[in-house]
């Protein structure tokens, strides 16, 4: 069963900023956004929590499939 994930809405202004910065860097907006978020959040308490949950989920899926 597929899990639904929360997709937050960004303000129109932030989308515009991301668009123009991605154009300047000649990369897709999604890649730029991912890179910026990784730079700011990597190693944070929230990053560690999400990583722990991902590992547990992967382990659970592995045990179900094997």
C-alpha positions, -999 to 999 in steps of 0.1 A, spaced: 0 0 0 14 34 -10 19 59 18 7 95 12 32 122 20 26 158 30 35 183 3 37 218 18 27 247 -4 54 274 -9 45 310 -12 43 324 -47 73 347 -39 95 318 -28 86 298 -59 97 329 -79 130 331 -60 137 294 -65 128 297 -102 151 326 -109 180 310 -89 176 277 -106 176 295 -140 208 314 -129 225 281 -119 211 262 -149 196 234 -128 160 222 -121 141 239 -93 136 206 -75 174 199 -75 181 234 -62 154 231 -35 168 197 -24 203 210 -23 194 241 -2 174 221 23 201 195 26 227 221 33 206 238 60 192 207 77 219 180 74 230 169 108 201 186 126 180 168 152 151 166 127 175 151 101 186 124 125 150 116 135 139 113 98 169 92 90 161 68 119 125 65 107 136 58 72 160 31 83 133 15 104 108 16 75 133 1 51 141 -27 76 104 -34 80 98 -35 42 129 -58 38 115 -82 64 81 -83 47 96 -90 13 121 -117 24 
